[in-house]
């Protein structure tokens, strides 16, 4: 056998499905031992396999057996053959176990014969069980033999596909076979005696299912998608369609062939594509593919088995969708040769013109997307052209402001191309270039200061009205006759003035370098320059004034207060000076004591440490504790120098052994003697006493107010209100009134002995109450009972107002009342009686005093 694995056959090994035959490494087949052939032909399966890749390849080898004559010239007896076709061999009998005759007589010799495969057609209609072959041993004439088969299809799943008659040895197939389900079966035939003892060695039986054309080709996909560039040459590969047939591919049943049935549309030709009948590769067969005309083709492909025989083969179809992809075979072209636009000067990021192009390639693809370039006419780079991603238009945009006074118009030459390069053989169109005319319109521009920020230097302290500089602006509108006027925009200290016509700057106040408005010796002011255009425009400029320092600030001594021990020791006071000026108008400083008063130099002394520091200490051995004002003269180094006499408050106090002031000493140093301390303590005690008295007074007042709340205010006395009762009686004779209860009691013991806090709300308060003075013992008109009797007796006079009733309406019900009708009561005022003493009885009788005492006024 010959085999080639395309890799030099290195390491390839061969095997057969029979133990009687082997294959050498060079492919030579040989018999492993002496073999007796049972039939005229022998079919073997040879397998080549690669141990490295684990690939396996199989081939069928068929041997034809030539009859060999014995030495006596006769054929061996008793040999049966099994031809290949089952329909002709159903009555044949296989004798795998045969006897061998020798010169010494008959003797049995076991042979391991190879039984040729048994072929069974699939989809047989029966009847079933259908006999395949009969197996028998020639020893069955001597003993009873039982036959059986084992293997897949017999006693292994799928089970009972094959069966054997144990007595006759006839083997049957029990149902239709399906090669696509299983293509072959390997069974073993056994022969045993009635006791189950093995009579013969097991024999291998190979059953092959013969394929029938019962399966149509099936495409892997029902719809295939492919693409091909427009303008492709004939023979360009497009796609591959594949159909599989479940039938045996080594026979015509499984050999599939392809063909194109239809093509839609049939433009520009009805046969734009062809297909390889064996591989299914679809290629172009004609030129003229143009995406701009036909973007997609639908091709119906048919696959037929039986090697494409339409009369006997089975067919199936699939759809191939072929998309014609775009190539950049159409250059973009401007819709017109010239474009125009207009832009105001000094404007940026504005679109001044839209350039329209036409491109027949696929929209929104690199073959369609336009790229614009300015070839000439804009050397300064004022413009750029951006592409609108939706419309593909070119937007001419100002990226650098243009000046009408410099350029009144621009003539641009622009060119358009695609993102993708043009296809091979396609030339750029002359319509891919166009001209763009851009006009610049004049606008009123703001004046500007040529030197901004402008810096000048001068000394501080220049007098008011000094001319500093001329801060003038320039109007860029050279073609407009406009006037520029100046004004202040920011002058924090209000130190400057500007001439509205020529921009001259003068001082309005003295400039002080030490002012809070100065930052790093620089004063900034902002001015405005405005023209009279329509609309008016204005610009700003900043003037920076660097002030040179002069010695105009005397130094100040630090610290202002200090503390020192009353006896000289290491405790001294370090002093320094601060000057608002800067170098050279500051230190080194000179510290000295004045000669007047003389006690200063007598008690104190100054020791110079360096140019900025000195020490103040006691000159005498002891100084009484207290606070001393020590004058010190400090002089700076300016030209001319300035000096200042400063007072340092020095607290002299007794100190402990560490040199620190004691607490008593600190108080004494503060200038407070014993008398002052006692006076302060007395003031504190008086203040606390006053607070205590105020609290007691407030408590008492709260108590009195609480007592008043227990009483009814005379103005709110319920007896002064109009009362209406629905209860009607028979007059006073029906009422058991005890008028003695209305009399003023002569003794108050029963009232005074009441439990404190329990009182009727209509009783007069009894007891020591400071708000009601004690009623004096003076003559009075009697009690209330006498008053009522007097009124009853004096019926001719009518009361203008009763003391207890504001308005009383009494119906005359009943009879026999000694008081008669109350409605006939009149007020009797003789004018001689003095009722002012009623005011001393308390608020309950104040109304009586008002009614009778004030009758003349009423």
Long-range contacts (C-beta under 8 A, 24 or more apart in sequence): 1-27, 1-29, 1-46, 1-59, 1-61, 2-27, 3-27, 3-48, 3-57, 3-59, 5-48, 5-50, 5-55, 5-57, 11-50, 11-51, 11-52, 12-48, 12-49, 12-50, 13-48, 13-49, 13-50, 13-51, 14-46, 14-47, 14-48, 15-46, 15-47, 15-49, 16-44, 16-45, 16-46, 16-47, 17-44, 17-45, 17-47, 17-206, 18-44, 18-114, 19-112, 20-112, 20-114, 29-61, 35-114, 36-98, 36-111, 36-113, 37-65, 38-79, 38-80, 38-81, 38-82, 38-94, 38-95, 38-96, 38-113, 38-114, 38-115, 38-116, 39-65, 39-81, 39-82, 39-83, 39-116, 40-64, 40-65, 40-67, 40-81, 40-83, 41-65, 41-84, 41-116, 42-114, 42-116, 43-116, 43-117, 78-138, 82-115, 82-116, 82-118, 82-133, 84-116, 84-119, 85-119, 86-118, 86-119, 86-120, 86-121, 86-132, 86-133, 89-133, 90-131, 90-132, 90-133, 91-134, 92-133, 92-134, 93-133, 93-134, 93-135, 93-136, 93-169, 94-133, 94-134, 94-135, 94-136, 95-136, 95-137, 95-138, 96-135, 96-137, 96-189, 96-200, 96-203, 97-137, 97-138, 97-139, 97-191, 97-200, 97-201, 97-203, 98-138, 99-138, 108-139, 110-200, 110-201, 112-201, 113-203, 114-204, 115-203, 115-204, 115-205, 115-206, 116-206, 117-184, 117-206, 117-207, 117-208, 118-205, 118-206, 118-207, 118-208, 119-207, 119-208, 119-209, 119-210, 120-173, 120-177, 120-207, 120-208, 120-209, 120-210, 121-177, 121-209, 121-210, 121-212, 122-176, 122-177, 122-178, 122-179, 122-209, 122-210, 122-211, 122-212, 122-214, 123-176, 123-177, 123-178, 123-212, 123-214, 124-173, 124-176, 124-177, 125-176, 126-176, 128-172, 128-173, 128-174, 128-175, 128-176, 129-163, 129-172, 129-173, 129-174, 130-172, 130-173, 131-170, 131-171, 131-172, 132-162, 132-171, 132-172, 132-173, 132-207, 133-170, 133-171, 134-168, 134-169, 134-170, 134-171, 135-164, 135-169, 135-171, 135-189, 135-191, 135-203, 136-168, 136-169, 137-191, 137-199, 137-200, 139-199, 139-200, 143-193, 143-194, 143-199, 144-193, 144-194, 145-169, 145-191, 145-192, 145-193, 145-199, 146-191, 146-192, 146-193, 146-194, 147-189, 147-190, 147-191, 148-189, 148-190, 148-192, 149-187, 149-188, 149-189, 149-190, 149-205, 150-187, 150-188, 150-190, 151-185, 151-186, 151-187, 151-188, 152-182, 152-185, 152-186, 152-187, 153-182, 153-185, 153-187, 153-207, 154-187, 158-182, 161-185, 162-187, 162-207, 164-189, 171-205, 177-209, 178-209, 179-209, 179-210, 179-211, 179-212, 179-247, 179-248, 180-215, 180-246, 180-247, 182-209, 183-208, 183-209, 183-211, 183-248, 184-208, 184-209, 185-209, 211-247, 211-248, 211-251, 211-253, 211-254, 212-247, 212-253, 213-247, 213-252, 213-253, 213-305, 213-306, 213-312, 213-313, 213-314, 214-247, 215-245, 215-246, 215-247, 215-253, 215-254, 215-305, 215-314, 216-245, 216-305, 216-314, 216-315, 216-316, 217-243, 217-244, 217-245, 217-256, 217-303, 217-304, 217-305, 217-314, 217-315, 217-316, 218-243, 218-244, 218-245, 218-246, 218-316, 219-243, 219-301, 219-303, 219-316, 219-317, 219-318, 220-244, 221-318, 222-318, 222-319, 223-318, 223-319, 223-320, 223-321, 224-301, 224-318, 224-319, 224-320, 224-321, 225-320, 225-321, 225-323, 226-282, 226-320, 226-321, 226-322, 226-323, 227-322, 227-323, 227-324, 227-325, 228-284, 228-289, 228-322, 228-323, 228-324, 228-325, 229-289, 229-324, 229-325, 229-327, 230-289, 230-290, 230-291, 230-292, 230-324, 230-325, 230-326, 230-327, 230-329, 231-287, 231-289, 231-290, 231-327, 231-329, 231-423, 232-284, 232-287, 232-289, 233-284, 233-287, 234-283, 234-284, 234-285, 234-286, 234-287, 235-283, 235-284, 235-285, 236-283, 236-284, 237-281, 237-282, 237-283, 238-273, 238-282, 238-283, 238-284, 238-322, 239-281, 239-282, 239-320, 239-322, 240-279, 240-280, 240-281, 240-282, 241-275, 241-280, 241-282, 241-301, 241-303, 241-318, 241-320, 242-280, 243-280, 243-303, 243-316, 243-318, 245-305, 247-305, 252-305, 252-306, 252-307, 252-309, 253-305, 253-306, 254-305, 255-305, 255-306, 255-307, 256-303, 256-304, 256-305, 256-308, 257-303, 257-304, 257-305, 257-307, 257-308, 258-301, 258-302, 258-303, 259-301, 259-302, 259-304, 259-308, 260-299, 260-300, 260-301, 260-302, 261-300, 261-301, 261-302, 261-317, 262-299, 262-300, 263-297, 263-298, 263-299, 263-300, 264-297, 264-298, 264-299, 265-294, 265-297, 267-293, 267-294, 268-293, 268-294, 272-297, 273-297, 273-299, 273-322, 275-301, 277-308, 282-320, 282-322, 289-324, 290-324, 291-324, 291-325, 291-326, 291-327, 291-361, 291-362, 292-330, 292-360, 292-361, 294-324, 295-323, 295-324, 296-321, 296-322, 296-323, 296-324, 297-321, 297-322, 297-324, 298-322, 326-361, 326-362, 326-365, 326-367, 327-361, 327-367, 327-423, 328-361, 328-366, 328-367, 328-418, 328-420, 328-421, 328-422, 328-423, 328-426, 329-361, 329-422, 329-423, 329-426, 330-359, 330-360, 330-361, 330-367, 330-426, 331-359, 331-417, 331-418, 331-422, 331-426, 331-427, 331-428, 331-429, 331-432, 332-357, 332-358, 332-359, 332-368, 332-370, 332-416, 332-417, 332-418, 332-432, 333-357, 333-358, 333-359, 333-416, 333-429, 333-431, 333-432, 334-416, 334-431, 334-432, 334-433, 334-434, 336-434, 337-431, 337-434, 337-435, 338-434, 338-435, 338-436, 338-437, 339-396, 339-434, 339-435, 339-436, 339-437, 340-436, 340-437, 340-438, 340-439, 341-396, 341-436, 341-437, 341-438, 341-439, 342-438, 342-439, 342-440, 342-441, 343-398, 343-402, 343-438, 343-439, 343-440, 343-441, 344-440, 344-441, 344-443, 345-401, 345-402, 345-403, 345-404, 345-440, 345-441, 345-442, 345-443, 345-445, 346-401, 346-402, 346-403, 346-443, 346-445, 347-398, 347-401, 348-398, 348-399, 348-400, 348-401, 349-397, 349-398, 349-399, 350-397, 350-398, 351-395, 351-396, 351-397, 352-383, 352-396, 352-397, 352-398, 352-438, 353-395, 353-396, 353-436, 353-438, 354-393, 354-394, 354-395, 354-396, 355-385, 355-393, 355-394, 355-395, 355-396, 355-414, 355-416, 355-434, 355-436, 356-391, 356-393, 356-394, 357-392, 357-393, 357-394, 357-416, 359-392, 359-418, 361-418, 363-392, 364-389, 365-420, 366-418, 366-419, 366-420, 367-418, 367-419, 367-420, 368-392, 368-418, 369-418, 369-419, 370-394, 370-416, 370-417, 370-418, 371-416, 371-417, 371-418, 371-419, 372-414, 372-415, 372-416, 373-414, 373-415, 373-416, 373-417, 374-412, 374-413, 374-414, 375-413, 375-414, 375-415, 375-433, 376-412, 376-413, 377-410, 377-411, 377-412, 377-413, 377-436, 378-410, 378-412, 382-410, 383-410, 383-412, 383-438, 385-414, 396-436, 396-438, 402-440, 403-440, 403-476, 404-440, 404-441, 404-442, 404-443, 405-442, 405-476, 405-477, 405-478, 405-479, 407-440, 408-439, 408-440, 409-437, 409-438, 409-439, 409-440, 410-436, 410-437, 410-438, 410-440, 411-435, 411-436, 411-437, 412-436, 412-437, 412-438, 442-477, 442-479, 442-480, 444-477, 444-480, 444-482, 444-531, 444-533, 444-534, 444-535, 444-536, 444-537, 445-475, 445-476, 445-477, 445-537, 446-529, 446-531, 446-537, 446-538, 446-539, 447-473, 447-474, 447-475, 447-476, 447-484, 447-529, 447-530, 447-531, 447-537, 447-538, 447-539, 448-473, 448-474, 448-476, 448-529, 448-539, 448-541, 449-473, 449-474, 449-527, 449-529, 449-539, 449-540, 449-541, 450-474, 451-541, 452-540, 452-541, 452-542, 453-524, 453-541, 453-542, 453-543, 453-544, 454-541, 454-542, 454-543, 454-544, 455-522, 455-544, 455-545, 455-546, 456-543, 456-544, 456-545, 456-546, 457-545, 457-546, 457-548, 458-511, 458-545, 458-546, 458-547, 458-548, 459-547, 459-548, 459-549, 459-550, 460-510, 460-511, 460-512, 460-513, 460-547, 460-548, 460-549, 460-550, 460-552, 461-510, 461-511, 461-512, 461-550, 461-552, 462-507, 462-510, 462-511, 463-507, 463-510, 464-507, 464-508, 464-509, 464-510, 465-506, 465-507, 466-506, 466-507, 467-504, 467-505, 467-506, 468-496, 468-505, 468-506, 468-507, 468-545, 469-504, 469-505, 469-543, 470-502, 470-503, 470-504, 470-505, 471-498, 471-503, 471-504, 471-505, 471-527, 471-541, 471-543, 472-502, 472-503, 472-529, 473-503, 473-529, 473-539, 473-541, 475-531, 477-531, 477-533, 480-533, 482-531, 482-532, 482-533, 483-531, 483-532, 484-529, 484-530, 484-531, 485-529, 485-530, 485-532, 486-527, 486-528, 486-529, 487-527, 487-528, 487-530, 488-525, 488-526, 488-527, 488-528, 489-526, 489-527, 489-528, 489-540, 490-524, 490-525, 490-526, 491-525, 491-526, 492-517, 492-524, 492-525, 493-517, 493-523, 495-523, 495-525, 496-525, 496-543, 498-527, 503-527, 503-529, 505-543, 511-545, 511-547, 512-547, 512-552, 513-547, 513-548, 513-549, 513-550, 514-552, 514-553, 514-580, 514-581, 518-547, 521-546, 521-547, 521-548, 521-549, 521-582, 522-546, 522-547, 523-547, 549-581, 549-582, 549-585, 550-581, 550-585, 550-638, 551-581, 551-585, 551-636, 551-638, 551-639, 551-640, 551-641, 551-642, 552-581, 552-642, 553-579, 553-580, 553-581, 553-585, 553-642, 554-579, 554-634, 554-636, 554-642, 554-643, 554-644, 555-579, 555-586, 555-589, 555-634, 555-635, 555-636, 555-642, 555-643, 555-644, 556-634, 556-644, 556-646, 557-591, 557-632, 557-634, 557-644, 557-646, 557-648, 559-648, 560-646, 560-647, 560-648, 560-649, 561-648, 561-649, 561-650, 561-651, 562-616, 562-648, 562-649, 562-650, 562-651, 563-650, 563-651, 563-653, 563-661, 563-669, 564-616, 564-617, 564-618, 564-650, 564-651, 564-652, 564-653, 565-652, 565-653, 565-654, 565-655, 565-659, 565-661, 566-622, 566-623, 566-624, 566-625, 566-652, 566-653, 566-654, 566-655, 566-665, 567-618, 567-621, 567-622, 567-655, 568-617, 568-618, 568-620, 568-621, 569-655, 569-659, 570-659, 571-655, 571-659, 572-607, 572-615, 572-616, 572-617, 573-615, 573-616, 573-617, 573-648, 573-650, 574-609, 574-613, 574-614, 574-615, 575-606, 575-613, 575-614, 575-615, 575-616, 575-632, 575-648, 576-612, 576-613, 576-614, 577-612, 577-634, 577-636, 579-636, 581-636, 581-638, 584-637, 584-638, 584-639, 585-636, 585-637, 585-638, 585-639, 586-636, 586-637, 586-638, 587-611, 587-612, 587-636, 587-637, 588-612, 588-637, 589-634, 589-635, 589-636, 589-637, 590-633, 590-634, 590-635, 590-643, 591-632, 591-633, 591-634, 592-632, 592-633, 592-635, 593-630, 593-631, 593-632, 593-633, 594-631, 594-632, 594-633, 594-645, 600-630, 600-631, 603-628, 604-630, 606-632, 616-648, 616-650, 623-652, 624-652, 625-652, 625-653, 625-654, 625-665, 625-668, 625-669, 626-651, 626-652, 626-668, 626-669, 626-671, 627-651, 627-652, 627-669, 627-670, 627-671, 628-652, 704-770, 704-771, 707-765, 707-769, 708-771, 710-759, 710-761, 711-761, 711-765, 712-761, 712-762, 713-843, 714-843, 714-844, 714-846, 714-847, 717-762, 717-844, 718-762, 719-762, 719-804, 719-805, 720-804, 720-805, 720-806, 720-847, 721-806, 722-806, 722-807, 728-811, 728-813, 729-813, 729-814, 730-813, 730-814, 730-815, 731-812, 731-813, 731-814, 731-815, 731-816, 731-817, 732-814, 732-817, 732-818, 732-819, 733-814, 733-815, 733-816, 733-817, 734-814, 739-785, 739-788, 740-785, 742-783, 742-784, 742-785, 742-788, 743-783, 743-784, 743-785, 744-783, 744-784, 764-841, 764-842, 764-844, 765-842, 772-842, 772-843, 773-840, 775-840, 775-841, 775-842, 776-837, 776-840, 778-837, 780-837, 781-833, 788-819, 790-828, 791-825, 791-828, 792-818, 792-819, 792-820, 792-825, 794-826, 794-828, 795-820, 795-824, 795-825, 795-826, 796-826, 797-826, 797-827, 797-828, 797-829, 798-824, 798-825, 798-826, 798-827, 799-825, 799-826, 799-827, 800-826, 800-827, 800-851, 800-858, 801-827, 801-851, 803-847, 803-848, 803-851, 827-851, 829-855, 831-855, 831-856
